[in-house]
Amino acid sequence: MLVRTPSKVQIESSYEGKYELIKGDSSNEGDVQRAVAGCDVVVSSLGNSASVKSDSGYIMERSARNIFEAAAASPKKPRCMLITTIGCGGTSWLVNFMLSLFIGFKNIADYDATDKLAVEETRIPVLLVRPHQLTDKDGSGKYETRHEKSGNTFLTPIPRADVAKFLVDALSDTQWDNKGGVQLTGSK
């Protein structure tokens, strides 16, 4: 697991010995190459901070490019799961615009550029996930998926725990790989 500050990582004791923390930065090619080496699956849940003040603070596209390059160069091509946000990649101009007002147009542009990289990637399997309105509520263990161009702007919010459930389920289900992305919503 590539992390900037290993001392901040809190993982249940039952996972002890089942992971490795690698101190580094996703915008550094060498750090990403070390983290990706030997992996079967790479999951990126990166996000830009709404308080980014300079272009160097936008990490989404730069990090995705590093991940895809490292994965493509690996002898064993890992599957890459990338989480962006609904509204990217043309999924909803309204959501895209509204998010831009809250977190900034440059921030959303970085997400869109990341989305574009993922959609155009052909060297490795990529699952692009766009969760709708993340919440900290308890998960239900259920979720709904929609194709990226479903046209539905007003979808059900989804708890973070249900996004995690989808990612675990997707480990053995490749139907969304390299298909332009999946919108992930809560279940009604």
N, C-alpha and C positions, 0 to 999 in steps of 0.2 A: 504494500500500500504506500503510494507516494504521498507524503505529507510535509508541510512546511515546518510544523512544530510537533514532533512525536509525543512530547510530554502532555499535549492537550488531547490526545486520542484516548477515548474511553471505550473499551470493548469488554463484553462479558467474559468472565473467567473461563467459561466453557469453551471459548475459542482459543484459549492459550495454546501457543505452539502451532496454530493453524494459519498463521499469517506472518508476514514480515513487514515491518515498518521501514521505509526508505526515506530518509530526510532529503528533501529536495524541492524543486519548483517545477511545475508543469510547463512553464514557459522556457525552461532550459532543456535543450535537446538531449544532452548527455544524461541528465537526471531521468528523463522519460525513457530513454533507451535502457537504462539500468532497471527501471521498474517494469518495463514490458517484457524484458528478456525471460523466456521460458513460460510465459503466461498462456493459458488457454483462452481466457476472456479478460478484456479490459473494460472496466466500467468507469465512466467519467461523469461525475455529478457536480462539476465545476459551475461556478456562477460569478458574474461580475458583481462587485459591490455597487449599490446605488450611489455611493458617495465618491466614485472614481472622479478624479479631477484632471488627470492627464491621460493622453493616449497610451502611455506605457502601462497604465493600470488595467487596460482592457485585455483580458487573458483568454477569452473563449476561443477565438479563431487561431491564435498563436499556439495554444495548448492542443487544440484538435489537430492542427497540422503536425505538431510534434508526435502526437499519439499515432496518427495514421502513417507517418513516415517510419516510425520505429516498428510498428506492427507489420508494415509491408516489407521491411528489411529483415524481419525475423524469419528464420528457417521454418518455424512452425507458426503460420499466420494466425494470430489470435483474433477472435471475434471481438469487435468493439461495440460497446453499448454506450450511447451518448445521450445525455439528457439536456434538452434546451428548454424552450417554453412554447406554449401555444401562442399563435400569432406570428410565429416565424415561418419562413418558407412559403408565405402566401396563404397560410391556413385561415387567417382572419385579419383583414385590414383594420377592422374596428379595434380588436384586441391589441394589435400591433401599435396602432396610434395611441390608444389609451395607456398602454405600458410605457410608450415613449414619453408621455407627459409626466409620468411618475418617476421613471428611472433614467430618462434621458434618451435622446435620439441616437447619440453615438453608442450608448450601451446596447440598445436594440439592434443597431447596425452591426455590432460585433456578434450578437446572437444570430442574426440573419446570415452573416458571412460564414459562421460556424455551420449553420444549417446547410448552406449551399455546399460547403466542403464535404459534409457527410453524404448528401444526396448524390454528389458527383463521384464519390469514391468507388472505384471498381476493383482495386487490387486485393481488398480484404472484405470480409463480411462486416457490415455495419448495421446496427439497429439504432435508429434515431427515434427517441421518445420525447414527446411533447406533452407533459402533464398539464392539466387545466386547473388553475387556482388551487395550489397546494395548501393544505391545512395541517394543523397539528392535532386534529381530533383523532380519536381511536380509530384504527382501521376496521373495516368490515370483512376483509379477506376477499372482497369482490371489486371488480372494476369493469369498465367498458372500453373497448377500443374502437377507433374510427379511423378510416383512411384520411390522409392529410388534407384532402380537398373536400371534406364532408360538408362544408358550408355552414356548419352549425356553430354560431358564435356563443350562444348561451348554453353552455354545458354544465354538468354537475361538478362541483369542486371535488377534489380527491385528497384523502389523507396521505401523508408521506408513507405511512406503513403499507398502504395499498399499492403505491408506486414500487416499493421494495418487493412486495408480493409479485407484481407483474414481472420485475426483473428476474426474480428467482424462477418463475414459471417460464420466462423467455429463454432461460439457459438451455432448455430442452425443446424449445419451439422456435424454429427459424423462419416462420412464415412472413415476418416483417422485415427480415434482413434485406438491405439494398432495395427497398421498395419506396423510398422517399419519405418515410417516417410514419409514425402512428400517433394519433392524438389519444391521450389516456385520460379518462374521466371517472368520477365516482359512479357507483351503481345506484340506480334509483330504487 
